[in-house]
Amino acid sequence: RIVVREGVTLRGDYSPSNAVHSALLRITADKGNEDAPATFSIERGSGLTGLVFWYPEQRVPDPVPYPWTVKNAAMPANDNQTVADCTFVNAWKAICIGPDGNELHTFRNLRICALKTGISIDSTTDIGRISEVVISPDVWTGSGLPCGSSSDLLGHLYNSDSVGVDIGRSDWEYVWRLTVNACRRGVVFRKGARGTTNAVMAESRVHAFGRALELQALNQVGLSAFGCEFVGRDGEAVHEAESFEAVVQFHSCTLVGVVKGLG
């Protein structure tokens, strides 16, 4: 396991279209131990950029759990972590911020294939940013690195509770040009350890096998989505839980699939 200390950036040479010839990190630690500490813990003001994360012993079907690839380190004034220009080839769970208190994360220009969860955010008490992030099985199948068949990978994502982006609490989450493809649930807003979220989404595309946008809870400011596409391939474009009491606004959006619960 690696701790990236305060104010430090771990930087590699990177090509988003050529994972094999980028700075390639082969991860075997904690195989089968999903609850172990993250492989990379990033302290406040630190970052990861220009890196490719690959689990050479991961296969489909029957994938093996691993802990988070990247998570914020537990420390006071936990803020300003950045993950940019990176590829997560076949993570079980890619990036986590929270549920311990944190602020001002930036996730930019990322390519992720996650077998369970792409990004999870909670207890963010100042603005977080997700921009130009792709979460898709194509990241693994197109990487040039060993993989089972694409049908086995899609079958796992279809039959498991795979989630693209999971958000508990964020006091303004700005989401721009997010692409989620072929997860069971695309983007989920839920109650976190310390409250709920208000967020803006723009120019994003979320295609899911089940629920593209799942609204369990937001704070009273709510969610505004502009120029987005939500597609439930054989399920729901938008699912609003019965307990949902906040507001969501769609402007210039496309919804394909069942829309459940929107009054």
Residue pairs with C-beta under 8 A, 6 or more apart in sequence:
1 29
1 30
1 37
1 38
1 39
1 40
1 41
2 10
2 39
2 40
2 41
3 40
3 41
3 43
3 73
4 10
4 40
4 41
4 42
4 43
4 46
4 47
4 48
4 73
5 43
5 46
6 43
6 44
6 45
6 46
6 75
7 45
7 46
8 43
8 46
8 47
9 46
9 47
9 48
9 49
9 82
10 40
10 46
10 47
10 48
10 49
10 51
11 49
11 50
11 51
12 22
12 23
12 49
12 50
12 51
12 52
13 22
13 23
13 50
14 22
14 23
14 49
14 50
14 51
14 52
14 85
14 86
14 87
15 21
15 22
16 85
16 87
16 109
16 111
18 144
19 52
19 54
19 87
19 89
19 143
19 144
19 145
20 143
20 144
20 145
22 50
22 51
22 52
22 87
23 50
23 51
23 52
24 52
24 54
25 51
25 52
25 53
25 54
26 54
26 55
26 56
27 39
27 53
27 54
27 55
27 56
27 66
27 69
28 55
28 56
28 57
29 36
29 39
30 36
30 37
30 39
30 66
30 67
31 57
31 64
31 66
32 64
32 65
32 66
33 65
33 66
33 67
34 65
34 66
34 67
34 92
34 93
35 67
36 67
37 67
37 71
38 67
38 68
38 69
38 70
38 71
38 96
39 53
39 66
39 67
39 68
39 69
39 70
40 48
40 69
40 70
40 71
41 70
41 71
41 72
41 73
42 48
42 70
42 71
42 72
42 73
42 81
42 83
43 72
43 73
43 75
43 81
44 73
44 75
44 77
44 78
44 79
44 80
44 81
45 79
45 80
45 81
46 81
46 82
47 81
47 82
47 83
47 84
48 70
48 82
48 83
48 84
48 86
49 82
49 83
49 84
49 85
49 86
50 85
50 86
51 86
51 87
52 86
52 87
52 89
53 69
53 70
53 86
53 87
53 88
53 89
53 91
53 94
54 89
54 90
54 143
54 145
55 66
55 89
55 90
55 91
55 92
56 145
56 146
57 64
58 64
58 66
58 90
58 92
58 115
59 146
59 147
59 148
60 115
60 147
60 148
60 149
60 152
60 153
60 155
60 156
61 148
61 152
61 155
61 156
63 92
63 115
63 156
64 92
65 92
65 116
66 91
66 92
66 93
67 92
67 93
68 93
68 94
68 95
68 96
69 88
69 91
69 93
69 94
69 95
70 83
70 94
70 95
70 96
71 95
71 96
71 97
72 78
72 81
72 96
72 97
72 98
72 100
72 102
72 105
74 100
78 100
78 101
78 102
78 103
79 102
79 103
79 104
79 126
80 103
80 104
80 105
80 106
81 97
81 102
81 105
81 106
82 105
82 106
82 107
82 108
83 95
83 106
83 107
83 108
83 110
84 106
84 107
84 108
84 109
84 110
85 108
85 109
85 110
86 109
86 110
86 111
87 110
87 111
87 112
87 139
87 143
88 94
88 95
88 110
88 111
88 112
88 113
88 114
88 118
88 139
89 113
89 139
89 140
89 143
89 145
90 113
90 115
90 140
90 145
90 147
91 112
91 113
91 114
91 115
92 114
92 115
92 116
93 114
93 116
93 117
93 120
94 112
94 114
94 117
94 118
94 119
95 107
95 110
95 112
95 118
95 119
95 120
96 117
96 119
96 120
96 121
97 105
97 120
97 121
97 122
97 124
97 128
98 120
98 121
98 122
98 123
98 124
98 168
98 169
98 192
98 193
99 122
99 123
99 168
99 192
99 193
99 194
100 123
101 123
101 125
101 194
102 123
102 124
102 125
103 124
103 125
103 126
103 127
103 128
104 126
104 127
104 128
105 121
105 124
105 128
105 129
106 128
106 129
106 131
107 119
107 129
107 130
107 131
107 133
108 129
108 130
108 131
108 132
108 133
109 131
109 132
109 133
110 132
110 133
110 134
111 133
111 134
111 136
111 139
112 118
112 119
112 133
112 134
112 135
112 136
112 139
113 135
113 136
113 137
113 138
113 139
113 140
114 135
114 162
114 164
115 156
115 157
115 160
115 162
116 160
116 161
116 162
116 163
117 162
117 163
117 166
118 135
118 163
118 164
118 165
118 180
118 183
119 130
119 133
119 135
119 164
119 165
119 166
120 163
120 165
120 166
120 167
120 168
121 128
121 165
121 166
121 167
121 168
121 170
121 173
122 167
122 168
122 169
122 170
122 192
122 193
122 194
123 168
123 169
123 192
123 193
123 194
124 169
124 170
124 171
124 173
125 169
125 171
125 194
126 171
126 172
127 170
127 171
127 172
127 173
127 174
128 170
128 172
128 173
128 174
129 173
129 174
129 176
130 165
130 173
130 174
130 175
130 176
130 178
131 174
131 175
131 176
131 177
131 178
132 176
132 177
132 178
133 177
133 178
133 179
134 179
134 181
135 164
135 165
135 178
135 179
135 180
135 181
135 183
136 179
136 180
136 181
136 182
137 150
137 153
137 154
137 157
137 181
137 182
138 181
140 147
140 153
141 147
141 150
141 153
147 153
154 182
156 162
157 182
157 183
157 184
157 209
158 182
158 184
158 209
160 184
161 184
161 185
162 183
162 184
162 185
163 183
163 184
163 185
163 186
163 188
164 180
164 183
164 185
164 186
164 187
164 206
164 208
165 175
165 178
165 180
165 186
165 187
165 188
166 188
166 190
167 173
167 187
167 188
167 189
167 190
167 192
167 197
167 199
168 190
168 191
168 192
168 193
168 196
168 197
169 191
169 192
169 193
169 194
169 195
169 196
169 197
170 197
170 198
170 199
171 197
171 198
172 198
172 199
172 200
173 197
173 198
173 199
173 200
174 199
174 200
175 199
175 200
175 201
175 202
175 204
176 201
176 202
176 203
176 204
177 202
177 203
177 204
178 187
178 201
178 204
178 205
178 206
179 204
179 205
179 206
180 186
180 187
180 205
180 206
180 207
180 208
180 212
181 205
181 207
182 207
182 208
182 209
183 208
183 209
184 208
184 209
184 210
184 211
185 208
185 210
185 211
185 214
186 206
186 207
186 208
186 211
186 212
186 213
186 214
186 230
187 201
187 206
187 212
187 213
187 214
188 211
188 214
188 216
189 196
189 197
189 199
189 214
189 215
189 216
189 217
189 218
189 223
190 196
190 214
190 216
190 217
191 216
191 217
195 219
196 217
196 218
196 219
196 246
197 217
197 218
197 219
197 223
198 218
198 219
198 221
198 222
198 223
199 218
199 223
199 224
200 223
200 224
200 225
200 226
201 223
201 224
201 225
201 226
201 228
202 225
202 226
202 227
202 228
203 226
203 227
203 228
204 225
204 227
204 228
204 229
205 228
205 229
206 212
206 213
206 228
206 229
206 230
206 231
207 229
207 231
207 233
208 231
208 232
208 233
208 235
209 232
209 233
209 234
209 235
210 232
210 234
210 235
210 236
211 232
211 235
211 236
211 238
211 239
212 230
212 231
212 232
212 235
212 236
212 237
212 238
212 257
213 225
213 230
213 237
213 238
213 239
214 239
214 241
215 223
215 238
215 239
215 240
215 241
215 244
215 246
215 248
215 261
216 241
216 243
216 244
217 241
217 243
217 244
217 245
217 246
218 244
218 246
218 247
218 248
219 246
220 246
220 247
221 246
221 247
222 246
222 247
222 248
222 249
223 246
223 247
223 248
223 249
224 248
224 249
224 251
225 248
225 249
225 250
225 251
225 253
226 251
226 252
226 253
227 251
227 252
227 253
228 250
228 253
228 254
229 253
229 254
229 256
230 237
230 238
230 253
230 254
230 255
230 256
230 257
231 237
231 254
231 255
231 256
231 257
232 256
232 257
232 258
233 257
234 257
235 257
235 258
236 257
236 258
236 259
236 260
237 255
237 256
237 257
237 258
237 259
238 248
238 255
238 259
238 260
238 261
238 262
239 260
239 261
240 248
240 260
240 261
240 262
241 261
242 261
244 261
248 262
